Amino acid sequence: MTTGYRVMEKAQTSDWSRRRGLVLGGFACLAIALISRAVYVQVIHEDFYLNQGQQRQIRTVEIPASRGDLVDRNGDPLAISAPIPSLFGNPKDMATQPERIREVAELLGVDAAKLVKRIATDADRGRVFTYLKRQVDPEVVDKVLALDVKGVEVMSEYRRYYPSAGAASHVIGFTGIDENGREGLEMAYDNWLSGETGQRRIIKDRNGREIAGMDVIKPSVAGKDLRLSIDRQLQYFANRALQEAVSKNDAESGSVVIMDVKTGEIMAMANYPTYNPNDLADRVGGRQRNRSLTDVFEPGSTMKPFTIAAALDSGKFKPDDIINTSPGRYQIGKYVISDDGKDNGWLDLTGIVTKSSNVGISRVARQLEPEQMWSVLDSFGFGRSPGSEFPGEVAGYFNHPSLWHHIEQASISFGYGISVTALQLVRAYATLANGGVMQPVSFLAQTEVPQGQRVIDETIANDVVRMLEAVVEDGSGKQAHIPGYRVAGKTGTSHKSQEGGYAEDRYVSVFAGFAPVSDPRFAAVVVVHDPKAGTHFGGTVAAPVFADVMSHGMRLGGIEPDDLDGQREQVSVQVIQQGERS
């Protein structure tokens, strides 16, 4: 028995020794494998695995560039860019947690099903970047990040903001979500305003959040600022006055353009209806169209001063020449031109403009050579693009005389058969006010007076200016009067054109003029389309808007009054003498 136990004990000891040897051998093999793996990773393939680790932790991200600001002539902001966060992520990570993405969608106010589907599609296509939502309010971003959803990250971008909202929207325009100019001056000067994005390296944790910044690969370059000719305050007053006029007269739309006579700078340009460029949903229905230089209309009697200029330029007429307008009707072939039932009798050229006689101006035009009349009107910019570089500006419609019908020369003389924009018309009136010198149109602030182009003799321009002053003093433009200032201008009322002819009960009401007459500074045109509240004449619909806006222009420009008591006659004589000396 004892011997048997000893044999069993010896066998058990031997078996234990074998098992211990196997265990120790296993540990030894494991240690050798670990050491071999460490040598393989850290020595043999160190560069490969180091690079793989960096790819998972070190990212190259864009440094957004701020777009240049648009400021008015006094440096007040009209368009600025502010940093704002955007949410994005790796679709491969986000696709594995659709329920969490639905929570994110709820906070962002987007369709959850569409967002989940978009992420899944991007993941299937192997994409590594998907926007969840761009330009998100910081408070919402904080709530989304608090959910700690794997793969969701945040980046900084810029959003455009327009302090003047709808008051200057048609001039300024707006940008898309990537800050590319889409309308207006934002579009016209996009290359100047746009910056260049940069790049930098960052380290992120396993959840994709940035934990450390590294070196900048390429610095971003901010866009350049642009100082416009617009006066922000005058723009506000123009927008307000126009809105009130359109509402008061139950009109379809309207435009106001104010130009610096001496420099050609656009001081204000307003259209109504307008839109708020800060509100994406408000940029619909064509309201973003700048009617002042895209929409044309027949200017009516506001063309008469230029026909008079052509008559004086021809040498066939002098200001005191008289024309018989009786009996208030003038027949050319089958067409009859009338003075709305009035018989004004004999009128000199000033009387024709003051009384706004269609018969008188037609008789004058018919005595001119068509080519000569066309040449003068063409030199004032009618039928030609103003060259402002504003997107969408049009040239209007003005046939060459070789295409005129026998009635067309007469109809053009009082503003029918020709179409213009508000910008073209204000530039032509500014040219008269500037002694016959036309300045290039500019939406940028000028540091010096540009070289203009003479289009009519100064004496002729001064003669027409005196006629236009009489319109405000004694004619249909009385409501354009500005207390303390001498004003010159012309009213215009035309039927709106439609397919097959003209609408009998739809009108365009216009006033064009400038002030102060002794030393003109600002020219302005007011156009109101289809007023339906009763009156439709330019003198009662558009002229009051001119007086309202220009009175603010005189004040903001620090322009001294030239119509003080007892001074009118003296100032008028000085203007005449200056014209004679020139």
TIFI-122420 format. One record per residue (C-alpha): z, x, y. Coordinates in Angstrom, 2 decimals, padded with zeros to 5 digits, always signed. Layout:
N
NODE       c3       c1       c2
NODE        Z        X        Y
...
end
This chain:
582
NODE       c3       c1       c2
NODE  +000.00  +000.00  +000.00
NODE  +000.93  +002.70  +002.42
NODE  -002.26  +004.55  +001.74
NODE  -004.29  +001.36  +002.31
NODE  -002.68  +000.77  +005.71
NODE  -003.35  +004.33  +006.73
NODE  -007.02  +003.96  +005.82
NODE  -007.27  +000.72  +007.83
NODE  -005.49  +002.29  +010.80
NODE  -007.80  +005.29  +010.73
NODE  -010.84  +003.00  +010.60
NODE  -009.60  +000.97  +013.55
NODE  -008.98  +004.11  +015.61
NODE  -012.47  +005.38  +014.86
NODE  -014.00  +002.00  +015.88
NODE  -012.07  +002.00  +019.15
NODE  -013.23  +005.49  +019.93
NODE  -016.85  +004.42  +019.42
NODE  -016.47  +001.41  +021.68
NODE  -014.80  +003.53  +024.36
NODE  -017.58  +006.01  +024.11
NODE  -020.16  +003.26  +024.51
NODE  -018.37  +001.88  +027.55
NODE  -018.01  +005.27  +029.15
NODE  -021.60  +006.03  +028.31
NODE  -022.67  +002.76  +029.92
NODE  -020.74  +003.58  +033.07
NODE  -022.25  +007.03  +033.08
NODE  -025.76  +005.58  +032.75
NODE  -025.02  +003.08  +035.52
NODE  -023.76  +005.88  +037.74
NODE  -026.84  +007.94  +037.00
NODE  -029.05  +004.90  +037.76
NODE  -027.26  +004.26  +041.05
NODE  -027.49  +007.90  +042.04
NODE  -031.16  +007.98  +041.05
NODE  -031.82  +004.81  +043.05
NODE  -029.99  +006.23  +046.05
NODE  -032.02  +009.43  +045.83
NODE  -035.19  +007.34  +045.43
NODE  -034.38  +005.17  +048.45
NODE  -032.70  +007.65  +050.75
NODE  -034.66  +010.79  +049.92
NODE  -037.95  +010.15  +048.19
NODE  -038.93  +006.90  +050.00
NODE  -036.66  +007.15  +053.02
NODE  -039.42  +006.52  +055.57
NODE  -040.70  +003.45  +053.76
NODE  -037.37  +001.68  +053.52
NODE  -036.31  +002.72  +056.99
NODE  -039.50  +001.18  +058.33
NODE  -038.93  -002.00  +056.33
NODE  -035.42  -002.32  +057.70
NODE  -036.61  -001.82  +061.22
NODE  -039.26  -004.49  +060.77
NODE  -036.55  -006.94  +059.82
NODE  -034.20  -005.97  +062.65
NODE  -036.31  -004.39  +065.42
NODE  -038.79  -006.70  +067.11
NODE  -041.31  -006.21  +069.88
NODE  -041.12  -009.08  +072.35
NODE  -042.98  -009.92  +075.54
NODE  -041.42  -009.47  +078.95
NODE  -042.68  -012.45  +080.97
NODE  -044.09  -011.74  +084.42
NODE  -043.23  -013.87  +087.40
NODE  -046.16  -015.52  +089.17
NODE  -046.53  -014.75  +092.86
NODE  -045.12  -017.25  +095.35
NODE  -047.19  -019.39  +097.69
NODE  -045.61  -019.59  +101.13
NODE  -046.65  -021.33  +104.32
NODE  -047.63  -019.53  +107.51
NODE  -043.94  -019.20  +108.47
NODE  -042.80  -017.91  +105.08
NODE  -041.37  -021.20  +103.79
NODE  -041.91  -021.63  +100.02
NODE  -044.63  -023.96  +098.78
NODE  -044.75  -022.78  +095.15
NODE  -042.21  -020.61  +093.34
NODE  -041.54  -019.59  +089.74
NODE  -038.11  -019.92  +088.16
NODE  -037.02  -018.50  +084.74
NODE  -036.45  -021.11  +082.06
NODE  -035.79  -020.83  +078.30
NODE  -038.15  -021.90  +075.52
NODE  -037.26  -022.44  +071.85
NODE  -039.29  -021.02  +068.97
NODE  -038.78  -019.78  +065.43
NODE  -040.16  -018.40  +062.19
NODE  -041.73  -021.36  +060.37
NODE  -041.05  -019.79  +056.95
NODE  -037.30  -019.84  +057.62
NODE  -037.25  -023.23  +059.32
NODE  -039.38  -024.97  +056.68
NODE  -036.57  -024.58  +054.11
NODE  -034.20  -026.77  +056.12
NODE  -036.05  -029.91  +057.25
NODE  -032.86  -031.91  +057.80
NODE  -031.51  -029.32  +060.22
NODE  -034.85  -029.30  +062.04
NODE  -034.57  -033.07  +062.45
NODE  -031.25  -032.51  +064.24
NODE  -032.97  -030.01  +066.52
NODE  -035.80  -032.48  +067.22
NODE  -033.30  -035.15  +068.22
NODE  -031.71  -032.83  +070.79
NODE  -035.13  -031.81  +072.13
NODE  -036.35  -035.38  +072.38
NODE  -039.45  -034.76  +070.24
NODE  -040.81  -036.59  +067.20
NODE  -038.86  -035.24  +064.22
NODE  -041.48  -036.05  +061.58
NODE  -044.24  -034.35  +063.57
NODE  -042.13  -031.27  +064.22
NODE  -041.17  -030.90  +060.54
NODE  -044.79  -031.34  +059.51
NODE  -046.02  -028.78  +062.06
NODE  -043.47  -026.22  +060.90
NODE  -044.41  -026.77  +057.24
NODE  -048.10  -026.41  +058.05
NODE  -047.51  -023.18  +059.97
NODE  -045.40  -021.83  +057.12
NODE  -048.15  -022.60  +054.59
NODE  -050.65  -020.77  +056.79
NODE  -048.43  -017.70  +056.89
NODE  -047.66  -017.88  +060.60
NODE  -044.55  -016.15  +061.85
NODE  -044.18  -017.89  +065.19
NODE  -043.93  -021.56  +066.16
NODE  -042.81  -023.15  +069.41
NODE  -040.25  -025.87  +068.97
NODE  -040.43  -026.81  +072.64
NODE  -041.28  -024.87  +075.76
NODE  -039.44  -024.89  +079.05
NODE  -036.24  -026.57  +077.91
NODE  -033.22  -027.28  +080.11
NODE  -030.55  -024.59  +079.53
NODE  -027.92  -027.21  +078.59
NODE  -030.15  -028.49  +075.78
NODE  -030.84  -024.94  +074.60
NODE  -027.10  -024.31  +074.26
NODE  -026.71  -027.45  +072.15
NODE  -029.58  -026.43  +069.86
NODE  -028.26  -022.91  +069.38
NODE  -024.80  -024.35  +068.58
NODE  -026.34  -025.93  +065.47
NODE  -026.88  -022.37  +064.15
NODE  -030.15  -023.26  +062.42
NODE  -031.67  -020.30  +060.62
NODE  -034.87  -019.04  +062.26
NODE  -034.45  -020.83  +065.60
NODE  -034.61  -018.45  +068.56
NODE  -034.81  -018.58  +072.33
NODE  -037.02  -016.70  +074.79
NODE  -037.35  -016.66  +078.57
NODE  -040.47  -017.93  +080.37
NODE  -041.25  -019.11  +083.89
NODE  -041.83  -022.60  +085.23
NODE  -043.59  -023.38  +088.52
NODE  -041.70  -025.43  +091.08
NODE  -043.14  -027.05  +094.20
NODE  -040.52  -027.69  +096.93
NODE  -042.83  -029.94  +098.98
NODE  -043.56  -032.15  +095.96
NODE  -046.36  -034.61  +096.81
NODE  -046.67  -033.69  +100.50
NODE  -048.86  -030.64  +099.85
NODE  -049.91  -031.20  +096.25
NODE  -053.65  -031.56  +096.89
NODE  -053.78  -028.22  +098.69
NODE  -051.43  -026.24  +096.45
NODE  -052.50  -027.73  +093.11
NODE  -050.48  -026.83  +090.02
NODE  -050.34  -024.56  +086.97
NODE  -050.39  -025.25  +083.25
NODE  -047.46  -024.52  +080.96
NODE  -048.65  -020.90  +080.67
NODE  -048.62  -020.61  +084.48
NODE  -052.39  -020.47  +084.78
NODE  -053.79  -022.18  +087.88
NODE  -055.24  -025.59  +087.07
NODE  -055.94  -027.16  +090.47
NODE  -056.04  -026.32  +094.17
NODE  -055.15  -022.94  +095.58
NODE  -053.19  -022.16  +092.41
NODE  -056.57  -022.15  +090.68
NODE  -058.59  -020.57  +093.48
NODE  -056.29  -017.53  +093.71
NODE  -055.15  -017.40  +090.09
NODE  -056.07  -013.73  +089.60
NODE  -054.09  -012.73  +092.68
NODE  -051.01  -014.76  +091.79
NODE  -050.89  -013.97  +088.06
NODE  -048.71  -011.12  +086.86
NODE  -049.05  -008.91  +083.77
NODE  -046.66  -009.42  +080.84
NODE  -044.76  -006.42  +079.50
NODE  -043.25  -005.50  +076.12
NODE  -039.85  -004.26  +074.94
NODE  -038.11  -003.56  +071.64
NODE  -034.94  -005.40  +070.65
NODE  -032.58  -005.47  +067.65
NODE  -031.79  -008.81  +066.08
NODE  -029.16  -009.89  +063.58
NODE  -029.89  -011.68  +060.28
NODE  -030.02  -015.01  +062.15
NODE  -032.69  -013.76  +064.55
NODE  -030.43  -013.45  +067.58
NODE  -030.75  -010.48  +069.85
NODE  -027.79  -008.13  +069.54
NODE  -029.03  -005.06  +071.41
NODE  -031.84  -004.04  +073.71
NODE  -033.85  -000.87  +073.24
NODE  -036.62  +000.78  +075.22
NODE  -039.26  -000.89  +077.35
NODE  -042.73  -000.23  +075.95
NODE  -044.62  -001.66  +078.89
NODE  -042.95  -003.04  +082.03
NODE  -044.09  -006.40  +083.36
NODE  -045.85  -006.58  +086.69
NODE  -045.08  -009.54  +088.93
NODE  -047.90  -011.46  +090.60
NODE  -048.55  -011.01  +094.31
NODE  -047.36  -013.52  +096.90
NODE  -049.85  -015.37  +099.09
NODE  -049.23  -016.55  +102.66
NODE  -051.20  -019.69  +103.42
NODE  -052.38  -021.07  +106.74
NODE  -050.58  -024.36  +106.06
NODE  -047.64  -025.28  +108.26
NODE  -045.15  -026.91  +105.91
NODE  -043.59  -029.11  +108.57
NODE  -046.93  -030.27  +109.96
NODE  -048.09  -030.94  +106.41
NODE  -045.06  -033.17  +105.88
NODE  -045.71  -035.15  +109.07
NODE  -049.40  -035.54  +108.21
NODE  -048.57  -036.80  +104.73
NODE  -045.99  -039.26  +106.05
NODE  -048.24  -040.64  +108.82
NODE  -051.15  -041.07  +106.43
NODE  -049.02  -042.81  +103.83
NODE  -047.70  -045.24  +106.43
NODE  -051.21  -045.96  +107.72
NODE  -052.64  -046.62  +104.26
NODE  -049.74  -048.94  +103.48
NODE  -049.81  -050.72  +106.84
NODE  -053.56  -051.36  +106.67
NODE  -053.57  -052.20  +102.95
NODE  -056.16  -049.46  +102.47
NODE  -057.54  -047.88  +099.35
NODE  -056.96  -044.25  +100.33
NODE  -056.97  -041.83  +103.24
NODE  -057.24  -038.20  +104.32
NODE  -056.04  -036.07  +107.24
NODE  -057.22  -032.54  +107.98
NODE  -055.94  -030.38  +110.85
NODE  -057.65  -027.11  +111.76
NODE  -056.82  -024.34  +114.20
NODE  -059.77  -024.38  +116.60
NODE  -059.65  -020.66  +117.39
NODE  -059.18  -019.24  +113.87
NODE  -060.56  -021.83  +111.45
NODE  -057.23  -021.97  +109.63
NODE  -056.31  -025.21  +107.87
NODE  -052.94  -026.16  +109.32
NODE  -052.49  -029.29  +107.20
NODE  -054.52  -031.25  +104.68
NODE  -053.10  -034.47  +103.27
NODE  -054.52  -037.16  +101.02
NODE  -053.13  -040.48  +099.84
NODE  -052.53  -041.58  +097.12
NODE  -050.85  -038.33  +096.22
NODE  -048.93  -037.06  +093.19
NODE  -045.87  -034.95  +092.39
NODE  -046.97  -031.65  +090.83
NODE  -043.45  -031.14  +089.45
NODE  -043.93  -034.18  +087.21
NODE  -046.46  -033.67  +084.41
NODE  -046.75  -037.43  +083.86
NODE  -047.80  -037.93  +087.50
NODE  -050.92  -035.78  +087.20
NODE  -053.10  -038.63  +085.97
NODE  -055.71  -041.08  +087.20
NODE  -057.62  -038.61  +089.38
NODE  -054.84  -038.50  +091.97
NODE  -054.91  -034.70  +091.87
NODE  -058.39  -034.75  +093.45
NODE  -058.45  -033.29  +096.95
NODE  -060.38  -036.07  +098.67
NODE  -060.65  -034.10  +101.93
NODE  -063.32  -031.85  +100.46
NODE  -064.52  -033.61  +097.31
NODE  -065.11  -037.18  +098.56
NODE  -067.97  -037.93  +100.93
NODE  -068.43  -040.82  +103.34
NODE  -070.87  -041.85  +106.05
NODE  -069.19  -040.80  +109.31
NODE  -070.50  -043.59  +111.53
NODE  -070.19  -043.06  +115.27
NODE  -068.35  -039.74  +114.90
NODE  -071.88  -038.27  +114.48
NODE  -073.00  -039.35  +117.96
NODE  -071.60  -036.30  +119.80
NODE  -073.75  -034.02  +117.63
NODE  -076.86  -036.07  +118.32
NODE  -076.03  -035.70  +122.03
NODE  -075.66  -031.94  +121.50
NODE  -079.08  -031.85  +119.87
NODE  -080.52  -033.84  +122.79
NODE  -079.07  -031.44  +125.37
NODE  -080.18  -028.46  +123.28
NODE  -083.76  -029.80  +123.20
NODE  -084.05  -029.49  +126.98
NODE  -085.36  -033.06  +127.18
NODE  -082.04  -034.51  +128.34
NODE  -079.29  -033.83  +130.84
NODE  -075.79  -035.39  +130.77
NODE  -076.58  -037.76  +133.65
NODE  -079.87  -039.02  +132.21
NODE  -079.80  -042.77  +131.69
NODE  -081.06  -044.90  +128.79
NODE  -081.73  -048.64  +128.81
NODE  -079.83  -050.25  +125.93
NODE  -080.71  -053.86  +126.82
NODE  -080.70  -056.36  +125.28
NODE  -078.30  -054.68  +122.78
NODE  -080.90  -054.67  +120.03
NODE  -083.54  -052.12  +119.04
NODE  -086.16  -052.84  +116.39
NODE  -087.84  -050.11  +114.35
NODE  -090.33  -051.64  +111.96
NODE  -088.47  -054.23  +109.92
NODE  -085.08  -052.75  +110.80
NODE  -082.93  -053.91  +113.70
NODE  -080.28  -051.69  +115.27
NODE  -077.65  -053.50  +117.32
NODE  -074.62  -052.91  +119.50
NODE  -072.64  -055.66  +117.76
NODE  -073.83  -058.35  +120.21
NODE  -073.10  -056.35  +123.36
NODE  -075.64  -055.67  +126.08
NODE  -074.48  -052.45  +127.74
NODE  -077.52  -052.18  +130.01
NODE  -078.33  -048.76  +131.44
NODE  -076.05  -045.96  +130.18
NODE  -075.98  -042.24  +130.82
NODE  -075.24  -039.95  +127.85
NODE  -071.50  -040.10  +128.54
NODE  -071.71  -043.89  +128.60
NODE  -073.57  -043.94  +125.28
NODE  -070.73  -041.96  +123.67
NODE  -067.96  -043.86  +125.45
NODE  -069.42  -047.29  +124.71
NODE  -070.52  -046.05  +121.27
NODE  -073.95  -047.57  +121.71
NODE  -076.05  -047.49  +118.55
NODE  -079.08  -048.60  +120.53
NODE  -078.63  -045.89  +123.15
NODE  -078.14  -043.05  +120.68
NODE  -081.08  -044.25  +118.55
NODE  -083.39  -044.24  +121.58
NODE  -082.25  -040.70  +122.38
NODE  -082.75  -039.49  +118.79
NODE  -086.23  -040.98  +118.58
NODE  -087.33  -038.77  +121.49
NODE  -086.29  -035.58  +119.69
NODE  -088.37  -033.51  +117.33
NODE  -087.02  -034.20  +113.81
NODE  -086.93  -030.48  +112.94
NODE  -085.02  -029.63  +116.11
NODE  -082.47  -032.42  +115.60
NODE  -081.99  -031.45  +111.97
NODE  -081.58  -027.78  +112.91
NODE  -078.73  -028.52  +115.33
NODE  -076.90  -030.78  +112.88
NODE  -077.43  -028.24  +110.12
NODE  -075.96  -025.49  +112.31
NODE  -072.78  -027.57  +112.64
NODE  -072.41  -027.38  +108.86
NODE  -073.61  -030.81  +107.78
NODE  -075.25  -030.72  +104.36
NODE  -073.80  -027.28  +103.64
NODE  -070.72  -026.26  +101.71
NODE  -067.89  -025.23  +104.08
NODE  -067.35  -022.03  +102.08
NODE  -063.58  -022.37  +101.89
NODE  -063.50  -021.16  +098.24
NODE  -061.46  -024.25  +097.41
NODE  -062.34  -025.54  +093.92
NODE  -064.55  -028.60  +093.96
NODE  -065.64  -028.62  +097.60
NODE  -068.98  -030.35  +098.11
NODE  -071.83  -030.00  +100.59
NODE  -072.31  -033.67  +101.32
NODE  -075.73  -035.28  +101.70
NODE  -078.17  -034.52  +104.50
NODE  -081.91  -034.69  +103.86
NODE  -084.38  -032.27  +105.37
NODE  -086.60  -034.07  +107.97
NODE  -089.61  -033.67  +105.69
NODE  -087.91  -036.33  +103.53
NODE  -086.88  -038.68  +106.36
NODE  -088.20  -042.23  +106.47
NODE  -089.26  -043.63  +109.84
NODE  -085.79  -045.25  +110.34
NODE  -083.76  -042.29  +109.11
NODE  -083.78  -040.21  +112.29
NODE  -082.29  -043.14  +114.19
NODE  -079.72  -044.05  +111.51
NODE  -078.52  -040.45  +111.17
NODE  -077.92  -040.35  +114.93
NODE  -075.09  -042.88  +114.54
NODE  -073.79  -041.70  +111.16
NODE  -075.73  -043.54  +108.46
NODE  -078.02  -041.86  +105.94
NODE  -075.82  -038.77  +106.04
NODE  -072.61  -038.14  +104.12
NODE  -069.87  -035.66  +104.96
NODE  -066.40  -034.63  +103.87
NODE  -063.35  -034.69  +106.11
NODE  -063.32  -030.88  +106.03
NODE  -066.93  -030.67  +107.22
NODE  -066.30  -033.12  +110.03
NODE  -063.15  -031.40  +111.33
NODE  -064.93  -028.06  +111.28
NODE  -067.79  -029.48  +113.35
NODE  -065.38  -030.93  +115.94
NODE  -063.45  -027.64  +116.02
NODE  -066.75  -025.92  +116.80
NODE  -067.31  -028.17  +119.81
NODE  -063.74  -027.51  +120.95
NODE  -064.24  -023.76  +120.53
NODE  -067.09  -023.65  +123.01
NODE  -069.80  -023.93  +120.34
NODE  -068.51  -021.09  +118.12
NODE  -067.93  -021.97  +114.46
NODE  -065.13  -020.13  +112.66
NODE  -065.01  -019.62  +108.88
NODE  -062.72  -022.07  +107.10
NODE  -059.56  -020.43  +105.79
NODE  -056.59  -021.60  +103.75
NODE  -054.97  -018.17  +104.22
NODE  -052.95  -017.18  +107.27
NODE  -055.01  -014.96  +109.57
NODE  -053.57  -011.93  +111.31
NODE  -056.35  -011.85  +113.88
NODE  -059.09  -014.11  +115.19
NODE  -062.14  -013.76  +112.90
NODE  -065.67  -013.23  +114.11
NODE  -067.22  -016.66  +114.51
NODE  -070.84  -017.76  +114.74
NODE  -072.29  -019.44  +117.80
NODE  -074.13  -022.62  +116.88
NODE  -074.62  -024.26  +120.28
NODE  -074.61  -023.08  +123.88
NODE  -071.14  -023.13  +125.46
NODE  -072.31  -025.23  +128.40
NODE  -073.61  -027.89  +126.02
NODE  -070.36  -027.83  +124.05
NODE  -068.35  -028.28  +127.24
NODE  -070.56  -031.20  +128.32
NODE  -069.96  -032.95  +125.01
NODE  -066.21  -032.24  +125.22
NODE  -066.02  -034.05  +128.57
NODE  -067.82  -037.02  +127.05
NODE  -065.34  -037.09  +124.17
NODE  -062.41  -036.97  +126.58
NODE  -063.84  -040.07  +128.27
NODE  -063.78  -041.86  +124.89
NODE  -060.00  -041.43  +124.72
NODE  -059.46  -042.23  +128.38
NODE  -061.80  -045.19  +128.82
NODE  -063.38  -046.01  +125.48
NODE  -062.46  -047.00  +121.91
NODE  -060.19  -044.00  +121.35
NODE  -057.33  -045.00  +123.64
NODE  -054.85  -045.18  +120.77
NODE  -055.44  -041.46  +120.12
NODE  -053.82  -040.62  +123.45
NODE  -050.88  -038.18  +123.28
NODE  -048.45  -038.39  +126.21
NODE  -048.60  -035.21  +128.27
NODE  -051.83  -033.93  +126.74
NODE  -055.52  -034.35  +127.39
NODE  -057.24  -035.50  +124.20
NODE  -060.93  -035.61  +123.30
NODE  -062.33  -037.43  +120.29
NODE  -064.54  -040.10  +118.82
NODE  -063.95  -043.18  +116.73
NODE  -066.14  -044.15  +113.83
NODE  -066.43  -047.26  +111.69
NODE  -068.97  -047.49  +108.89
NODE  -069.67  -049.90  +106.06
NODE  -068.89  -048.44  +102.65
NODE  -071.98  -047.78  +100.62
NODE  -072.40  -049.42  +097.25
NODE  -075.12  -049.81  +094.67
NODE  -078.08  -051.45  +096.33
NODE  -076.90  -051.05  +099.93
NODE  -073.72  -051.54  +101.93
NODE  -070.68  -053.74  +101.43
NODE  -070.35  -056.30  +104.22
NODE  -066.55  -056.46  +104.06
NODE  -065.56  -052.89  +103.15
NODE  -065.28  -050.14  +105.76
NODE  -064.44  -046.51  +106.41
NODE  -062.32  -046.01  +109.55
NODE  -062.52  -042.57  +111.15
NODE  -061.20  -040.69  +114.14
NODE  -062.12  -037.08  +114.92
NODE  -060.87  -035.13  +117.90
NODE  -058.89  -032.23  +119.34
NODE  -056.27  -031.29  +121.93
NODE  -055.37  -030.12  +124.48
NODE  -058.73  -030.31  +126.23
NODE  -057.91  -027.61  +128.79
NODE  -057.47  -025.04  +126.00
NODE  -058.12  -026.67  +122.60
NODE  -055.82  -025.51  +119.81
NODE  -056.01  -028.06  +117.01
NODE  -058.80  -030.33  +115.78
NODE  -058.09  -033.17  +113.38
NODE  -059.95  -035.79  +111.40
NODE  -058.39  -038.97  +110.02
NODE  -060.27  -041.01  +107.41
NODE  -059.00  -044.32  +106.02
NODE  -060.99  -045.98  +103.25
NODE  -061.30  -049.73  +102.90
NODE  -058.52  -051.11  +105.16
NODE  -057.99  -054.79  +104.33
NODE  -055.06  -055.86  +106.51
NODE  -057.23  -057.36  +109.23
NODE  -058.51  -054.66  +111.56
NODE  -060.91  -052.03  +110.25
NODE  -062.05  -050.14  +113.36
NODE  -061.53  -046.40  +113.67
NODE  -059.89  -046.88  +117.06
NODE  -057.15  -049.12  +115.67
NODE  -056.72  -047.76  +112.12
NODE  -057.37  -044.01  +112.30
NODE  -056.75  -043.12  +115.98
NODE  -052.98  -043.90  +115.89
NODE  -052.58  -041.55  +112.92
NODE  -054.32  -038.82  +114.90
NODE  -051.95  -039.32  +117.84
NODE  -048.89  -039.26  +115.59
NODE  -049.84  -036.12  +113.67
NODE  -051.24  -034.19  +116.62
NODE  -048.18  -034.86  +118.76
NODE  -046.15  -033.08  +116.08
NODE  -048.76  -030.33  +116.02
NODE  -048.42  -029.79  +119.77
NODE  -044.65  -029.58  +119.48
NODE  -044.58  -027.30  +116.43
NODE  -047.22  -025.04  +117.96
NODE  -045.25  -024.72  +121.20
NODE  -048.33  -025.88  +123.13
NODE  -047.69  -026.63  +126.79
NODE  -048.72  -030.08  +128.11
NODE  -051.88  -030.11  +130.22
NODE  -051.70  -033.69  +131.52
NODE  -048.76  -033.53  +133.90
NODE  -048.66  -035.95  +136.82
NODE  -050.97  -034.81  +139.60
NODE  -052.49  -032.01  +137.52
NODE  -055.36  -033.78  +135.70
NODE  -057.99  -033.40  +138.42
NODE  -057.15  -029.77  +139.02
NODE  -057.29  -028.85  +135.31
NODE  -060.57  -030.75  +134.81
NODE  -062.21  -028.84  +137.66
NODE  -061.09  -025.53  +136.15
NODE  -062.69  -026.40  +132.82
NODE  -065.98  -027.29  +134.52
NODE  -065.97  -024.07  +136.53
NODE  -065.31  -022.00  +133.41
NODE  -068.28  -023.65  +131.72
NODE  -070.50  -022.92  +134.72
NODE  -069.49  -019.26  +134.85
NODE  -070.29  -018.82  +131.16
end
